[in-house]
Amino acid sequence: MERSYKTEGIILKRINFGEADRLLTIFTWRFGKIRARAPGIRRTTSRKAPHLELFNLSSLFLAQGRNLDIVTEATTINNFSGIRKDLKKVGMAYYICELVDGLCPEGEQNREVFGLFKEALKNLESGHLNSEDFACQLLWLLGFLPRSKKPESEELDRYIENILERKLKSRRFLRKIGG
């Protein structure tokens, strides 16, 4: 990997770090799932902050760091604003992000998964996403499920939780809000 590089990525997860930084988990077009540090992003004067929100598809410039790469620049390509206006859509976006984050290994490029993920967010924004179909397609692409098999809803959740070796947090949230 170069000392600095540019890639498109979707923000999967963020964790506050230190006084003003955030640690981000990003699913990128070129490198698959990566973790990066966004210094100063929590300051009110940060110009990068709006471009590094959850579910955003952004164009990112990163510099190679000692332990984590560092986000030096970011611009939003699509913020999927229609998702943020509906609590059920937000819950569903958390669910698909949890699946991508949990099932995809770090640093392994997978452009098919990136395309599926991006398309899922577009479909979710317009109200046409079937979360079970997304989960099955993701499992098929990653080799966890044969194409000929489509488990029932409850069986699918148990199957995914078995692979992840933990309960799906977003599913509990979706059930609470009626999604």
C-alpha positions in Angstrom: 0.0 0.0 0.0 1.3 3.5 -0.8 2.2 6.0 1.9 -1.0 8.0 1.0 -3.9 6.9 -1.1 -7.4 7.7 -2.2 -10.4 5.4 -2.1 -14.2 5.4 -1.9 -15.6 4.0 1.3 -18.8 3.6 3.3 -18.6 4.4 7.0 -19.6 1.3 9.0 -18.8 2.2 12.5 -17.2 5.0 14.6 -15.8 5.1 18.1 -14.8 8.2 20.0 -11.0 8.2 20.7 -9.2 10.7 22.9 -10.5 14.2 23.2 -11.3 15.0 19.6 -10.6 12.0 17.4 -12.7 9.1 16.2 -11.7 5.6 15.1 -13.6 4.6 12.0 -14.4 1.3 10.4 -14.8 1.9 6.6 -15.7 -0.6 3.8 -13.7 0.6 0.8 -13.8 -0.1 -2.9 -10.0 -0.7 -3.1 -9.1 -2.4 0.2 -12.2 -3.9 1.7 -12.8 -3.2 5.3 -10.2 -0.9 7.0 -9.8 0.9 10.2 -8.6 4.5 10.3 -8.2 7.4 12.7 -9.9 10.7 12.0 -8.0 13.3 14.0 -9.9 16.3 15.3 -13.2 15.2 13.8 -15.1 15.8 17.0 -14.2 19.5 17.2 -17.0 21.8 16.1 -14.6 23.4 13.6 -13.8 20.2 11.8 -14.4 20.3 8.1 -14.2 16.5 7.7 -16.9 15.7 10.3 -20.0 15.9 8.0 -18.3 13.7 5.4 -17.5 10.9 7.9 -20.9 10.3 9.3 -22.3 6.7 9.6 -23.6 5.3 6.3 -22.0 8.0 4.2 -20.3 7.0 0.9 -17.3 9.3 0.8 -14.2 9.9 -1.2 -11.3 9.5 1.2 -7.6 10.5 1.2 -5.7 8.5 3.8 -2.1 8.5 4.9 -0.4 5.4 6.2 0.1 5.6 10.0 2.1 3.4 12.4 -0.8 1.4 13.6 -3.8 2.9 11.9 -4.2 4.9 8.7 -5.2 8.5 9.1 -8.0 10.2 7.2 -6.5 13.4 5.8 -9.4 14.5 3.6 -12.9 13.5 2.9 -15.8 14.5 0.7 -19.3 13.1 0.6 -20.4 11.3 -2.6 -23.8 10.3 -1.2 -25.0 10.8 2.4 -28.2 8.8 1.9 -30.1 11.5 3.6 -33.4 9.6 3.1 -32.3 7.0 5.5 -31.7 9.5 8.4 -35.3 10.8 8.2 -36.9 7.4 9.2 -36.0 5.5 12.4 -36.8 2.1 10.8 -34.5 2.9 7.9 -31.7 3.9 10.4 -32.2 0.6 12.2 -32.1 -1.3 9.0 -28.9 0.6 7.9 -27.3 -0.4 11.3 -28.3 -4.0 10.6 -26.7 -4.1 7.2 -23.6 -2.3 8.5 -23.4 -4.8 11.4 -23.5 -7.7 8.9 -20.8 -6.2 6.6 -18.6 -5.3 9.5 -19.0 -8.7 11.2 -18.8 -11.0 8.2 -16.1 -9.3 6.1 -12.5 -9.8 7.0 -10.3 -6.7 7.4 -8.0 -5.7 4.5 -9.6 -8.1 1.9 -10.8 -6.4 -1.2 -14.3 -7.5 -2.3 -15.8 -5.2 -5.0 -18.9 -7.4 -5.3 -19.7 -6.9 -1.6 -18.9 -3.2 -2.0 -21.4 -2.9 -4.9 -24.0 -4.9 -3.0 -23.6 -2.8 0.1 -23.8 0.5 -1.9 -26.9 -0.7 -3.8 -28.5 -1.8 -0.5 -28.1 1.7 1.0 -29.6 3.2 -2.2 -32.5 0.7 -2.1 -33.0 1.4 1.6 -33.1 5.1 1.0 -35.9 4.7 -1.6 -37.7 2.1 0.7 -37.1 -1.0 -1.5 -34.7 -3.0 0.6 -35.5 -6.6 1.7 -33.0 -7.2 4.6 -33.3 -10.9 4.3 -32.4 -10.9 0.6 -29.4 -8.6 1.4 -28.2 -10.9 4.1 -28.5 -14.0 1.9 -26.7 -12.3 -1.0 -23.9 -11.2 1.3 -23.6 -14.7 2.7 -23.5 -16.1 -0.8 -20.8 -13.7 -2.0 -18.7 -14.5 1.1 -19.1 -18.2 0.7 -21.0 -18.8 3.9 -24.2 -20.1 2.1 -24.8 -22.1 -1.1 -26.8 -20.2 -3.7 -29.4 -22.8 -3.7 -30.3 -22.3 -0.1 -32.4 -19.5 1.3 -33.1 -20.0 5.0 -36.3 -18.7 6.8 -36.0 -15.4 8.7 -35.4 -16.7 12.2 -33.1 -19.5 10.9 -31.2 -16.8 9.0 -30.6 -14.7 12.1 -29.5 -17.8 14.1 -27.2 -18.8 11.2 -25.5 -15.3 11.1 -25.2 -15.2 14.9 -23.6 -18.6 14.8 -21.0 -17.3 12.2 -20.4 -14.1 14.2 -20.4 -16.0 17.5 -22.5 -13.3 19.1 -26.1 -11.9 19.0 -27.0 -9.3 16.4 -27.4 -6.0 18.3 -29.2 -4.2 15.5 -31.9 -6.9 15.3 -33.0 -6.3 18.9 -33.2 -2.5 18.1 -35.3 -3.2 15.0 -37.7 -5.4 17.0 -38.1 -2.6 19.6 -39.1 0.0 17.0 -41.3 -2.4 15.2 -39.1 -3.0 12.1 
